[in-house]
Amino acid sequence: MAVRQFEGKKHAAAYLQYRVAPHEFIDRLVALNCFHMSKPFNLAVDVGCGSGQGTILLAPYFNKVFGTDISPAQLEMALTNSNPPNVSYRQCPAEELPFPSGEVDLVSAMTAAHWFDRPRFLQEADRILRPGGCLALMSYTMDMELEYGDVSDTLNHICQESIHYFIFYFFFPTQVDVRHEGVFS
């Protein structure tokens, strides 16, 4: 079940002012996880975008970036950003993404997936991602379980393994490959 918090205008304003935007993490995410995709990257969807700090960070890498959030107040704050021309926002739940099947290169959720109805969100991400697309769930911790049919254990294993490699990569920059293909096949 999805959790609906952070929807008030005061909270959205505080979120815009104080939420950490992981610039370096986005650079490394794209370098590590998207290098196998052909460039230019076309479409990214940042789910649970809040006030849009992470959404904006995706703009240099994609022709079009959509931030989605359930909260009108959060999206109102996102529109106060200096948004690049290739960034737009849509109001919708994470479990009902208004994008065509198989057309999205990157689905990201930056410190938001723990609030989603994760099985339904993963089904939506699977639906809208193009073959070879990238699902990136970013979090300060990995204290959540992912459930998606018979690949649940694989998804959780990938997340735990990826955290290990990302920690290693941040402290010891080296070429680390954390790609996992065919999870949803």
GICORPE-V699965 format. One record per residue. N is the residue number from 0. RES is the residue in three letters. D_CENTER is the distance of its C-alpha to the mean C-alpha in whole Angstrom. Layout:
N_RES_D_CENTER + N_RES_D_CENTER
This chain:
0_MET_19 + 1_ALA_16 + 2_VAL_17 + 3_ARG_18 + 4_GLN_18 + 5_PHE_18 + 6_GLU_19 + 7_GLY_22 + 8_LYS_23 + 9_LYS_24 + 10_HIS_21 + 11_ALA_19 + 12_ALA_21 + 13_ALA_21 + 14_TYR_17 + 15_LEU_17 + 16_GLN_20 + 17_TYR_19 + 18_ARG_15 + 19_VAL_15 + 20_ALA_13 + 21_PRO_12 + 22_HIS_14 + 23_GLU_15 + 24_PHE_12 + 25_ILE_10 + 26_ASP_13 + 27_ARG_14 + 28_LEU_10 + 29_VAL_12 + 30_ALA_15 + 31_LEU_15 + 32_ASN_12 + 33_CYS_13 + 34_PHE_17 + 35_HIS_18 + 36_MET_17 + 37_SER_19 + 38_LYS_19 + 39_PRO_19 + 40_PHE_15 + 41_ASN_15 + 42_LEU_12 + 43_ALA_9 + 44_VAL_7 + 45_ASP_5 + 46_VAL_6 + 47_GLY_8 + 48_CYS_8 + 49_GLY_12 + 50_SER_14 + 51_GLY_12 + 52_GLN_12 + 53_GLY_9 + 54_THR_9 + 55_ILE_12 + 56_LEU_11 + 57_LEU_10 + 58_ALA_13 + 59_PRO_15 + 60_TYR_14 + 61_PHE_14 + 62_ASN_16 + 63_LYS_14 + 64_VAL_11 + 65_PHE_11 + 66_GLY_9 + 67_THR_10 + 68_ASP_12 + 69_ILE_15 + 70_SER_17 + 71_PRO_19 + 72_ALA_20 + 73_GLN_16 + 74_LEU_16 + 75_GLU_20 + 76_MET_19 + 77_ALA_16 + 78_LEU_19 + 79_THR_21 + 80_ASN_19 + 81_SER_20 + 82_ASN_18 + 83_PRO_18 + 84_PRO_20 + 85_ASN_17 + 86_VAL_15 + 87_SER_15 + 88_TYR_14 + 89_ARG_15 + 90_GLN_15 + 91_CYS_15 + 92_PRO_14 + 93_ALA_11 + 94_GLU_13 + 95_GLU_15 + 96_LEU_13 + 97_PRO_15 + 98_PHE_15 + 99_PRO_17 + 100_SER_17 + 101_GLY_16 + 102_GLU_15 + 103_VAL_12 + 104_ASP_11 + 105_LEU_7 + 106_VAL_5 + 107_SER_1 + 108_ALA_3 + 109_MET_5 + 110_THR_8 + 111_ALA_8 + 112_ALA_8 + 113_HIS_12 + 114_TRP_13 + 115_PHE_12 + 116_ASP_15 + 117_ARG_13 + 118_PRO_15 + 119_ARG_15 + 120_PHE_11 + 121_LEU_11 + 122_GLN_14 + 123_GLU_13 + 124_ALA_10 + 125_ASP_13 + 126_ARG_15 + 127_ILE_13 + 128_LEU_12 + 129_ARG_15 + 130_PRO_17 + 131_GLY_16 + 132_GLY_12 + 133_CYS_9 + 134_LEU_7 + 135_ALA_5 + 136_LEU_5 + 137_MET_7 + 138_SER_10 + 139_TYR_13 + 140_THR_15 + 141_MET_14 + 142_ASP_17 + 143_MET_15 + 144_GLU_16 + 145_LEU_15 + 146_GLU_17 + 147_TYR_17 + 148_GLY_21 + 149_ASP_22 + 150_VAL_19 + 151_SER_18 + 152_ASP_20 + 153_THR_19 + 154_LEU_15 + 155_ASN_16 + 156_HIS_19 + 157_ILE_16 + 158_CYS_14 + 159_GLN_17 + 160_GLU_18 + 161_SER_15 + 162_ILE_15 + 163_HIS_19 + 164_TYR_18 + 165_PHE_16 + 166_ILE_19 + 167_PHE_21 + 168_TYR_20 + 169_PHE_19 + 170_PHE_23 + 171_PHE_24 + 172_PRO_23 + 173_THR_24 + 174_GLN_22 + 175_VAL_20 + 176_ASP_19 + 177_VAL_16 + 178_ARG_16 + 179_HIS_16 + 180_GLU_17 + 181_GLY_19 + 182_VAL_17 + 183_PHE_17 + 184_SER_20
